[in-house]
Amino acid sequence: MTGSAGGPGPPLVLIAEDERPIAAILRAVVADAGYEPAVATHGRQALELARERWPALVITDLMMPYLGGDELIAALRTEAEARGRGAASHPDDCSRPSPGAPGRSRRRAAQALRPR
């Protein structure tokens, strides 16, 4: 596995979540899956972390202080274009969870983290 910057180590997964219990669960799930979690408690912090070390995957809450998830996604897309990187999302990414959502989300995350 290579890290987010192409170096050694597991890919970086950036988690933007202002509710600490949810962030802790997401961090544990990401780490247990073999990836390196980085947690930001608001959108502005997430954007700063992404600029320092580009993540392989971003998991974001939509409603956060300082910069909401939709604004974070827009800013990351702009950053990706400036860096000459692709930025992909799934049409269901901003929808409400459905009964099959966890399985679909895991599959989409695995696809995003697959070495290219």
N, C-alpha and C positions, 0 to 999 in steps of 0.2 A: 504494500500500500504506500502511496505517496501522500504527503501533506498537501495542504491547499496551495502552497506556493511552489509545489513540485518537489519539495525536499522530502527527506525521510519522515516517516511517521504517519499516523492516521489522518484522514481528511478532517478538516475543521468544519464543525456544524455550529453556526451562530444561532443562538436562541434569544429572541427578543420577547421578553415576558415580564410585566411589572408585578404580577402576583407571585410572591416567593414560593408558596407551596407548589404551584403549577410549574414554575421554573425548575424547582428541585426535582420534580418527577421527570420532566423532559431531559434534564441533565443526566439523570440516572439511566434513563432509557437509551439515550444517545451513547453514553459511555459503555453501557452493557453491550451495545451493538458493535463496539470496537472503534468508535469514532471519537474525536476530541471535541468535547463541548466547550463553548464559550458563551456565557450568559450576560446579557445586557438587560438592565432594568427599565430602560426606556429607549425610544427610537433613535434619539440623538446619540446615545452611547453606542447603540448597535452600529450606526453608520460610522462612528469613529473607529470601532473595533474592526469593521470590515475594511476600512481604509488602511489600517495597520497590517492586517493579514487577511487576504481575500478568502472568504469561506467557500467550501464546496457546496454547501446547502444552508439555507436560512429558514428557520421556523419562527414565524412572528405572530404575535397577538395583533389584532387590528386596532384595539382601543388602548392606547398607552399615553402617558404624559409626554410633553415636549415635541414628539413627532410620532404620529400614528403609524400603524403598520402599512396602510396603503401609501402614505407619503414615504415611508422607508423603502418600500418596494420600488416606487418611482425613482427615488434617489439612487438606489442600487443599480437599477437598469441604466440610468444615465452614466454612473461610474463604470459599469461593465462595457458600455459602448465606448467610453473614453479610453478604456484599457484594451479595447479590441477583443473583449471576451463576450461570449454569448450569455444571455440571461434568459432562462426558461421558467415558465410556471405552467401549472395545469389549470384548466378552466374551473375546476371545482375547488381550487385552493382557497378562495374567499367565500365559499358557501358554508351553510350550516352543516354540521356533521350529520351523516345518515347512518343507519345500522351497519352498513358495510364499509364505512369511511376508514376505520383504523387499518384494515387490510389493504385498501387501495392506497392509503397514505404511505404505508410501509413499502409497498411495491414502487411507488413513484419516488420515494426517497432513495431506495436502493438503485433505481435507474439513474438518478441524478449523481450518485456517488460512485458509480461504476467507472473504472479507469477508461480513459479515451485513447 
